[in-house]
Amino acid sequence: MEEFRKILDAARLAPSGSNLQGWKFIVITDQRILNLVRLFSPGFLGNAPAAIVVCSDLDVYEKEGGELGKNYIRIADCAMAVENMLLAAHALGLGACVIKSFSRIALKEILELPERIEPEFIVILGHPKEQPKAPPKKRIEEIAYLNRYGVSWASEVPRSG
Amino acid sequence: MGNTEKRSLSNYLFELATYMASSARGCLEEPQSYGTFRLIDALGRVLKIQDYLPEAEKDRFLEKVREDIERNKFLKLTNPKAFEQFIDDLILELAKEAKKRSI
């Protein structure tokens, strides 16, 4: 459980729009509940022995965050918490994967979520048996520009000396 | 569905139903290519029903199809072009096999 505490600690320290922190985390270690979650989560591949479901409190984001909070900050907050969780898991030597492909209706039923608590992401966790091949990533030059959109990053990088 | 232990056929079919229904809902919102992956993954899971047949009744060709799917389905994540080629190759194999069979 110490590993979960560290991962949750990393999550709670994530940036939060307007510092609303309207996130909720459900740690799942009960294998029966985990299996039920897996059944309704097509994105849940493999046999990870634990998961943390990251939820948002709609009341917090709608009442205190306005339209921006409801439509954007809610998701951004949870996503930033998830990134911290992934990094913490990696630092602990764990394998982790974030899942968005799941049935929210089924998850709400299985986890007995209150009406205003919305499941946003599942982070599955375990000790990896192997190092998976990394997916292809775009080069910096394909996605980053200098000062103005479209201006090559590499061509205008100031040279030192 | 990810566990390897064998459960009853009715439980397996139930789990298949949860997967396919959840996937169908996901296809309304998820990237189009996810639907392709889910269908191929579902095909592999459907073909796994053969595990419940007596050995003599198993279709060896379909067993090989399932093995190919298990081996190649994650190309979707790492090499989309190769995944596309895998599906084309699979369909071609199915077409060749269909011509041999009295269907």
Interface residues (C-beta under 8 A of the other chain):
Chain A: N35 R38 L39 F40 S41 P42 G43 F44 L45 G46 N47 S101 F102 S103 A106 K133 P135 P136
Chain B: M1 G2 N3 E15 T18 Y19 A21 S22 S23 R25 G26 E30 Y34 R38 D41 L77 T78 N79
